[in-house]
Amino acid sequence: MCRRNSRDNRWPTACVAGSAIILDPGGVLPSTRSSHGASLTCRDLRRDGALVTEFVELSGGRIACDVLGEGPLVLLAHGIGDHRQAYRDVAPRLVAAGYRVVNMDIRGHGESSLDWVSETGRAAISRTDVARDMVEVIKHFGGPAVVVGHSISGGAATIVAATAPESVAGIVEINPFTLVQKFDVPGFFRVRRYRQGMLRLGLAATGSLRWWLRYLDVAYPSKPADYATYMAELAATLREPGRMAEFMKTGKSTPADAQAQLPNVGCPALVIMGTSDPDFVDPTAEGEAVISAMPPGVGQLATMAGGHYLHSEKPEATNELIVSFLETQVPEHRIG
């Protein structure tokens, strides 16, 4: 199901009635298929030399980035306790659509360095921290960029758009934590997925990898074909010395910094929500609240059946929405 901003008559052209937004009947953009007809992945592109990993030295540390494709810049940033491989099936599709993709590990995650100094003055990773890293990465690769951020990075995308408008042509927030959250007691007892998610997140907050993986099992109501392999690789990354401690730093701040910047967003914005996201009692209402806090006409909301990790769970549908947004709402972010 797709929704428009009630103050704006524009609709993303990828929207159709129903629970998913998929324009290609085959589920894969033709130009992302190999000569054998299979969907190209980031692993294929790395093997073929079309994807390179670059370690970008910023003022506070080192950010690992996968770089692929040619064209206008799209910056991808994942959520907490994850790594850049979360966009493994979205990045090649964006390249096929004519974009240069930089897929970053946020600070403390994946292959990016540890022990950054936070703007909070505490041992924390805030949305403002991530936003400042995004701006430096965009400048390194030559912006402006369209920023695609998931969860905490969705909130960071808001901050980048508001505070560094010269670096951003548009933003896409996937199941973002952009608004300060309040625990919903009635919803906890009424909505089973929310109850499961909150209980498992609470236990994961103790630093338990086991409970984080159990939370992810709820956050992916349907599983991509490589789910088991991906989770094994993610778990191996989080077992590396210092990685869980860095992950836990993301819980030491709130989205208040992002929420405060929503009225200052001036570029086109798309919020994508999964209707089965266990982090929210009503994911659609959450997305609508984010859009409503932006200036009139700036934001659009799209919803689809899925959980918190739409870019991994439903990459084809997620990509269709992103590309449609780029082509219809940020048409100047093109070459030719």
C-alpha positions as CSV (number, residue, x, y, z in Angstrom):
1,M,0.0,0.0,0.0
2,C,1.3,3.5,-0.9
3,R,0.2,6.7,0.6
4,R,0.9,10.3,-0.4
5,N,1.4,13.3,1.8
6,S,-2.2,14.7,2.2
7,R,-0.8,18.2,1.5
8,D,0.8,17.1,-1.8
9,N,-1.0,15.5,-4.8
10,R,2.2,13.8,-6.1
11,W,2.4,10.1,-6.0
12,P,5.5,7.9,-6.6
13,T,5.0,6.3,-9.9
14,A,6.0,2.9,-8.5
15,C,2.9,2.8,-6.2
16,V,0.2,0.3,-6.9
17,A,-2.7,-0.9,-4.9
18,G,-1.8,-3.9,-2.7
19,S,0.8,-4.9,-0.2
20,A,3.9,-4.7,-2.4
21,I,5.2,-2.3,-5.0
22,I,6.9,-4.4,-7.7
23,L,6.8,-3.2,-11.3
24,D,9.0,-5.9,-12.9
25,P,7.0,-9.1,-13.1
26,G,10.2,-11.1,-12.9
27,G,11.2,-9.5,-9.6
28,V,14.6,-8.5,-10.9
29,L,15.5,-5.5,-13.1
30,P,16.7,-7.0,-16.4
31,S,20.0,-5.1,-16.3
32,T,20.9,-6.7,-13.0
33,R,20.9,-10.2,-14.5
34,S,24.0,-12.1,-15.4
35,S,24.5,-13.8,-18.8
36,H,23.1,-16.9,-17.2
37,G,19.9,-15.1,-16.2
38,A,20.6,-15.0,-12.4
39,S,20.3,-11.9,-10.4
40,L,23.7,-10.1,-9.9
41,T,24.8,-9.6,-6.3
42,C,27.4,-7.5,-4.6
43,R,29.5,-10.7,-4.3
44,D,29.3,-11.1,-8.1
45,L,30.3,-7.5,-8.7
46,R,33.2,-7.8,-6.2
47,R,34.5,-10.9,-8.0
48,D,34.2,-9.2,-11.4
49,G,36.0,-6.1,-10.2
50,A,33.0,-3.8,-10.5
51,L,32.9,-3.3,-6.8
52,V,35.7,-2.0,-4.7
53,T,36.0,-1.4,-1.0
54,E,37.5,1.9,0.1
55,F,38.4,2.9,3.6
56,V,37.8,6.6,3.9
57,E,39.7,8.4,6.6
58,L,37.5,11.0,8.3
59,S,38.3,13.4,11.1
60,G,37.3,10.9,13.8
61,G,38.1,7.5,12.3
62,R,37.8,5.3,9.3
63,I,34.7,4.4,7.4
64,A,34.5,1.3,5.2
65,C,32.6,1.8,1.9
66,D,31.8,-0.4,-1.0
67,V,31.9,1.7,-4.2
68,L,30.3,0.6,-7.4
69,G,28.7,2.0,-10.6
70,E,28.8,5.4,-12.4
71,G,26.5,8.3,-12.3
72,P,24.9,10.5,-9.7
73,L,25.8,9.6,-6.1
74,V,23.5,7.5,-3.9
75,L,24.8,6.9,-0.3
76,L,23.5,3.8,1.5
77,A,23.7,3.5,5.3
78,H,22.4,0.6,7.4
79,G,20.9,0.4,10.9
80,I,22.2,-0.6,14.3
81,G,23.9,-4.0,14.9
82,D,24.1,-4.5,11.1
83,H,26.7,-3.9,8.4
84,R,26.7,-2.6,4.8
85,Q,26.0,-6.0,3.4
86,A,22.4,-5.4,4.4
87,Y,22.1,-3.6,1.0
88,R,23.6,-6.5,-0.9
89,D,20.6,-6.9,-3.2
90,V,19.6,-3.2,-3.5
91,A,23.0,-1.7,-4.5
92,P,23.4,-3.6,-7.8
93,R,19.9,-2.6,-8.8
94,L,20.7,1.0,-8.2
95,V,23.8,0.7,-10.3
96,A,21.7,-0.9,-13.1
97,A,19.4,2.1,-12.9
98,G,22.3,4.4,-13.6
99,Y,23.7,5.5,-10.2
100,R,27.0,5.5,-8.5
101,V,26.5,3.8,-5.1
102,V,28.6,4.2,-2.0
103,N,27.5,1.7,0.6
104,M,29.0,2.6,4.0
105,D,29.5,0.8,7.4
106,I,28.4,3.3,10.0
107,R,30.9,4.1,12.7
108,G,31.8,1.2,15.0
109,H,30.1,-1.3,12.7
110,G,31.2,-3.7,10.0
111,E,34.7,-2.9,9.0
112,S,34.6,0.8,10.1
113,S,36.9,1.7,13.0
114,L,36.1,1.6,16.7
115,D,36.2,4.1,19.5
116,W,34.9,7.2,17.9
117,V,34.4,10.4,20.0
118,S,30.7,11.2,20.1
119,E,29.2,14.7,19.9
120,T,27.2,13.7,23.1
121,G,30.4,13.7,25.2
122,R,29.6,10.1,26.2
123,A,30.4,6.7,25.0
124,A,27.6,6.8,22.4
125,I,26.8,6.7,18.8
126,S,24.1,9.3,18.0
127,R,22.2,10.2,14.8
128,T,24.2,13.4,14.7
129,D,27.4,11.5,14.9
130,V,26.3,9.3,11.9
131,A,25.1,12.4,10.0
132,R,28.4,14.1,10.4
133,D,30.2,11.0,9.0
134,M,27.8,10.9,6.1
135,V,28.6,14.5,5.2
136,E,32.3,13.8,5.2
137,V,31.8,10.6,3.1
138,I,29.7,12.6,0.6
139,K,32.3,15.3,0.3
140,H,35.0,12.6,-0.2
141,F,33.2,11.0,-3.1
142,G,31.9,14.3,-4.6
143,G,28.2,15.2,-3.8
144,P,25.5,16.0,-3.7
145,A,24.0,12.6,-2.9
146,V,20.7,11.1,-2.3
147,V,21.0,9.5,1.1
148,V,19.2,6.2,1.8
149,G,19.2,5.5,5.5
150,H,17.7,2.6,7.5
151,S,16.6,2.9,11.2
152,I,19.2,5.0,13.0
153,S,20.6,6.1,9.7
154,G,17.1,7.2,8.6
155,G,17.2,9.7,11.5
156,A,20.8,10.7,10.5
157,A,19.6,11.3,6.9
158,T,17.1,13.9,8.3
159,I,19.9,15.7,10.1
160,V,22.1,15.7,7.0
161,A,19.3,17.1,4.9
162,A,18.6,19.8,7.4
163,T,22.1,20.9,8.3
164,A,24.1,20.3,5.1
165,P,21.5,20.9,2.3
166,E,24.3,21.5,-0.2
167,S,25.4,17.9,0.2
168,V,22.0,16.3,-0.2
169,A,19.6,16.1,-3.2
170,G,17.1,13.9,-1.5
171,I,16.6,11.4,1.3
172,V,15.0,8.0,1.7
173,E,14.3,6.8,5.2
174,I,13.5,3.1,5.6
175,N,11.7,2.2,8.8
176,P,13.4,5.1,10.4
177,F,13.9,5.9,14.1
178,T,13.5,9.7,13.5
179,L,11.0,10.4,16.3
180,V,11.5,10.0,20.0
181,Q,9.8,6.8,21.0
182,K,7.4,6.1,24.0
183,F,6.8,2.6,25.2
184,D,3.2,1.8,24.2
185,V,1.7,-0.2,27.2
186,P,-1.7,-1.0,25.6
187,G,0.0,-1.8,22.3
188,F,2.4,-4.2,24.1
189,F,-0.5,-6.3,25.2
190,R,-2.6,-5.9,22.1
191,V,0.0,-6.4,19.3
192,R,1.9,-9.6,19.4
193,R,4.8,-8.7,17.0
194,Y,5.4,-5.5,19.0
195,R,5.5,-7.4,22.3
196,Q,7.9,-10.0,20.8
197,G,10.1,-7.3,19.4
198,M,10.2,-5.2,22.6
199,L,11.0,-8.2,24.8
200,R,13.8,-9.4,22.6
201,L,15.2,-5.9,22.1
202,G,15.2,-5.4,25.8
203,L,17.2,-8.6,26.3
204,A,19.6,-7.8,23.4
205,A,20.3,-4.4,25.1
206,T,22.2,-6.3,27.8
207,G,24.8,-7.1,25.1
208,S,23.4,-10.5,24.2
209,L,24.2,-11.5,20.6
210,R,21.8,-14.5,21.1
211,W,18.9,-12.2,21.8
212,W,19.8,-9.8,19.1
213,L,19.6,-12.6,16.6
214,R,16.3,-13.7,18.1
215,Y,15.0,-10.1,17.6
216,L,16.1,-10.2,14.0
217,D,14.1,-13.4,13.5
218,V,10.9,-11.4,14.4
219,A,12.1,-8.3,12.4
220,Y,12.2,-10.4,9.2
221,P,8.7,-11.8,9.0
222,S,9.6,-13.3,5.7
223,K,13.2,-14.5,5.1
224,P,15.3,-13.8,2.0
225,A,16.8,-16.9,0.4
226,D,20.3,-16.2,2.0
227,Y,18.9,-15.4,5.4
228,A,20.8,-18.2,7.3
229,T,24.1,-17.3,5.6
230,Y,23.6,-13.6,6.1
231,M,22.9,-14.0,9.8
232,A,25.9,-16.3,10.3
233,E,28.1,-13.7,8.6
234,L,26.6,-10.9,10.7
235,A,27.0,-12.9,13.9
236,A,30.7,-13.5,13.0
237,T,31.2,-9.7,12.6
238,L,29.5,-8.9,15.9
239,R,31.7,-11.5,17.7
240,E,34.8,-9.6,16.7
241,P,36.5,-7.8,19.6
242,G,34.8,-4.6,20.5
243,R,31.9,-4.9,18.0
244,M,29.1,-5.6,20.4
245,A,30.3,-2.9,22.7
246,E,30.1,-0.4,19.8
247,F,26.6,-1.7,18.9
248,M,25.5,-1.0,22.4
249,K,26.6,2.6,22.1
250,T,23.7,3.2,19.7
251,G,21.3,2.9,22.6
252,K,23.0,5.7,24.6
253,S,21.2,8.4,22.7
254,T,17.6,9.2,21.5
255,P,16.2,10.4,18.1
256,A,15.6,13.8,19.7
257,D,18.3,15.3,17.5
258,A,16.7,14.0,14.4
259,Q,13.1,14.9,15.4
260,A,14.2,18.5,16.0
261,Q,15.5,18.8,12.5
262,L,12.4,17.5,10.6
263,P,11.0,21.0,10.2
264,N,14.2,22.1,8.5
265,V,14.3,19.4,5.8
266,G,14.0,21.2,2.4
267,C,14.8,18.4,-0.1
268,P,12.4,15.7,-1.4
269,A,12.0,12.9,1.1
270,L,10.6,9.4,0.9
271,V,9.7,7.4,4.0
272,I,9.2,3.6,3.5
273,M,7.6,1.6,6.3
274,G,7.0,-2.1,6.6
275,T,3.6,-2.8,8.0
276,S,4.8,-5.7,10.1
277,D,7.7,-3.8,11.7
278,P,7.9,-5.0,15.3
279,D,9.4,-1.8,16.5
280,F,6.2,0.1,16.2
281,V,2.6,-0.6,17.2
282,D,1.4,1.2,14.1
283,P,4.2,1.5,11.5
284,T,2.0,3.5,9.1
285,A,1.1,6.0,11.7
286,E,4.8,6.3,12.6
287,G,5.7,7.1,9.0
288,E,2.8,9.6,8.7
289,A,4.1,11.4,11.8
290,V,7.6,11.7,10.4
291,I,6.1,13.2,7.1
292,S,3.8,15.5,9.0
293,A,6.7,17.0,10.9
294,M,8.4,18.0,7.7
295,P,7.5,21.2,5.8
296,P,4.4,20.8,3.5
297,G,5.0,19.1,0.2
298,V,8.5,17.8,1.1
299,G,7.7,14.2,2.2
300,Q,6.0,11.2,0.8
301,L,5.1,7.9,2.6
302,A,5.1,4.4,1.0
303,T,4.1,1.3,2.9
304,M,4.5,-2.4,2.0
305,A,4.0,-5.8,3.7
306,G,7.3,-6.6,5.5
307,G,9.3,-6.0,8.6
308,H,12.0,-3.7,9.8
309,Y,14.6,-4.7,7.1
310,L,12.7,-4.1,3.9
311,H,15.9,-3.5,1.9
312,S,17.0,-7.0,2.7
313,E,13.6,-8.8,3.0
314,K,12.0,-7.2,0.0
315,P,14.9,-5.7,-2.1
316,E,13.0,-5.7,-5.4
317,A,10.1,-3.7,-4.1
318,T,12.3,-1.4,-2.1
319,N,14.5,-0.7,-5.1
320,E,11.4,0.1,-7.3
321,L,10.3,2.7,-4.8
322,I,13.8,4.2,-4.5
323,V,14.3,4.4,-8.2
324,S,10.9,5.8,-8.8
325,F,11.5,8.5,-6.2
326,L,14.9,9.3,-7.8
327,E,13.4,9.6,-11.2
328,T,10.2,11.5,-10.4
329,Q,11.1,13.6,-7.3
330,V,14.8,14.2,-7.8
331,P,15.0,14.3,-11.6
332,E,17.8,16.9,-11.5
333,H,20.0,14.2,-9.8
334,R,20.8,12.7,-13.2
335,I,23.4,13.0,-15.9
336,G,22.1,13.9,-19.3
